Amino acid sequence: MQVRILSSGVGALSESDISLATASNAIVIGFNVRAIPQARDLAKRDGVEIRYHSIIYELLDDVKAAMGGLLSPDTQEDFIGYAEIRQVFGVSKIGKVAGCMVTEGVIKRGCKVRLLRDNVVIHEGSLKTLKRFKDEVREVREGFECGMGFENYSDLQEGDMIECFETREVARTLD
């Protein structure tokens, strides 16, 4: 990403500065200057943003922040837990359910899951059900057994691993 300076000059911000910003869909930055009243009125009418600064470092930080807002956020993945499928059950109305042992971390209802067979991802989706005995639960911790049903997926085998993770968006910055 690159900053383009469309115009620079000395003196008060004028109507021509605002007109150029309007045509270019840009913002106007004034350093140790103000806009003349006619330029302020034109900027308000045309929806042009004017930013005033008297400290150069604040101006630079403001430009970086404005550019950072144009960047799309990164998606970051947070590992939550692993479970091993010990047995597969056929349940009417639900389909196949995996009888699992949580081997690491926590499995949470609503989290995203990956189904791994021989360390190869064969499915990525979400949990439909998470049960401990007959009760629907919010999470199951390491060392406990649980039953899992998957949204729109039923090719389950004993020995498959289930990786549970959450995703979140992180704002990118210009550094």
C-alpha positions as a printed Julia matrix, in Angstrom:
175×3 Matrix{Float64}:
   0.0     0.0    0.0
   1.3     3.42  -0.88
   0.38    6.99   0.06
  -0.08    9.36  -2.86
   0.27   13.06  -2.17
  -1.99   14.75  -4.71
  -1.0    18.3   -3.88
   1.15   20.15  -1.41
   1.59   23.81  -0.76
   1.85   26.56   1.79
  -0.87   28.74   3.26
  -4.44   28.11   4.29
  -6.45   25.22   2.86
  -8.47   26.57  -0.06
 -11.53   25.61  -2.08
  -9.29   24.19  -4.82
  -7.72   21.8   -2.25
 -11.21   20.6   -1.33
 -12.28   20.26  -4.98
  -9.21   18.13  -5.74
  -9.93   15.93  -2.71
 -13.57   15.56  -3.79
 -12.58   14.5   -7.32
  -9.96   12.07  -5.99
 -11.99   10.69  -3.06
  -9.16   11.74  -0.73
  -8.77   13.35   2.68
  -7.17   16.75   3.25
  -4.44   17.07   5.86
  -3.34   20.47   7.1
  -0.11   20.92   9.04
  -0.02   24.11  11.13
  -2.73   25.67   8.91
  -6.52   26.01   8.9
  -9.07   25.99   6.1
 -10.66   29.23   4.95
 -14.42   29.41   5.75
 -15.47   28.83   2.13
 -13.27   25.69   1.98
 -14.77   24.4    5.25
 -18.3    24.89   3.89
 -17.41   23.14   0.61
 -15.8    20.24   2.51
 -18.9    19.85   4.69
 -21.19   19.94   1.65
 -19.1    17.42  -0.35
 -18.31   15.15   2.59
 -14.55   15.69   2.44
 -12.68   14.99   5.66
 -10.18   17.63   6.81
  -7.63   16.69   9.45
  -5.56   19.34  11.21
  -2.22   18.66  12.87
   0.46   20.76  14.56
   2.84   17.94  15.57
   4.48   16.04  12.7
   4.69   12.71  14.58
   0.95   12.79  15.25
   0.34   13.51  11.57
   2.44   10.48  10.57
   0.66    8.26  13.12
  -2.7     9.47  11.8
  -1.76    8.65   8.19
  -0.54    5.17   9.24
  -3.77    4.55  11.15
  -5.87    5.69   8.18
  -3.96    3.37   5.87
  -4.2     0.52   8.38
  -7.97    0.89   8.29
  -7.88    0.12   4.57
  -6.17   -3.23   5.15
  -8.39   -6.27   5.39
  -8.08   -8.07   8.73
  -6.05  -11.27   9.11
  -7.78  -14.43  10.25
  -5.95  -16.08  13.11
  -6.58  -19.64  14.22
  -6.41  -20.67  17.89
  -5.97  -24.37  18.69
  -8.3   -25.6   21.43
  -8.03  -29.37  21.61
  -7.71  -32.86  20.12
  -9.95  -35.89  20.45
  -9.56  -39.42  19.12
 -12.51  -41.35  17.72
 -12.71  -44.61  19.69
 -16.0   -45.92  18.29
 -18.6   -44.9   15.69
 -22.33  -45.25  16.45
 -25.33  -45.01  14.14
 -28.08  -42.96  15.81
 -31.52  -42.5   14.27
 -32.48  -38.88  13.45
 -28.85  -37.73  13.88
 -26.82  -40.09  11.71
 -23.35  -41.16  12.75
 -21.94  -40.11  16.1
 -18.28  -40.39  17.06
 -17.53  -41.78  20.51
 -14.34  -39.9   21.43
 -11.7   -39.44  24.11
 -10.36  -35.89  24.49
  -6.58  -36.37  24.36
  -5.42  -32.75  24.6
  -6.99  -29.43  25.58
 -10.75  -28.92  25.42
 -13.48  -29.62  22.87
 -16.14  -26.88  22.8
 -19.58  -26.93  21.24
 -19.78  -24.38  18.44
 -16.08  -24.49  17.65
 -14.75  -25.4   14.23
 -13.31  -28.87  13.73
 -11.0   -30.7   11.37
 -11.23  -34.44  10.92
  -7.78  -35.98  10.39
  -7.19  -39.47   9.02
  -3.53  -40.54   8.97
  -2.57  -36.87   9.62
  -4.4   -35.73   6.47
  -7.36  -33.34   6.74
 -10.4   -35.07   5.24
 -13.09  -32.69   6.51
 -13.37  -29.21   7.98
 -16.64  -28.05   9.45
 -18.48  -27.52  12.7
 -19.87  -29.65  15.51
 -23.6   -30.34  15.42
 -23.74  -32.03  18.83
 -21.4   -32.5   21.79
 -22.63  -34.9   24.45
 -21.32  -36.39  27.65
 -23.33  -39.55  28.28
 -26.88  -38.47  27.29
 -26.52  -34.77  28.16
 -25.69  -32.01  25.69
 -22.68  -30.1   27.12
 -20.79  -26.9   26.26
 -17.3   -28.38  26.6
 -15.41  -31.56  27.42
 -11.94  -31.47  28.97
  -8.85  -33.63  28.44
  -9.16  -37.19  29.73
 -12.96  -37.38  29.4
 -15.11  -39.22  26.87
 -17.78  -37.58  24.74
 -19.99  -38.08  21.72
 -19.76  -35.78  18.7
 -22.0   -35.32  15.7
 -20.81  -33.28  12.73
 -22.7   -30.85  10.54
 -23.29  -32.46   7.1
 -20.6   -35.14   7.46
 -20.68  -38.81   8.39
 -17.56  -40.57   6.99
 -16.14  -41.38  10.42
 -13.7   -44.16  11.33
 -12.15  -45.41  14.54
  -8.7   -43.88  15.0
  -9.54  -40.61  13.22
  -8.42  -37.5   15.11
 -10.56  -34.43  15.64
  -8.85  -31.06  15.95
 -10.93  -28.33  17.55
 -10.1   -24.66  16.85
 -11.53  -21.15  16.86
 -10.86  -18.36  14.4
 -10.74  -14.64  15.08
 -10.04  -11.59  12.99
  -7.02   -9.49  13.87
  -6.58   -5.97  12.53
  -3.47   -5.58  10.42
  -1.15   -2.65  11.01
   1.48   -0.84   8.99
   4.72   -1.33  10.88
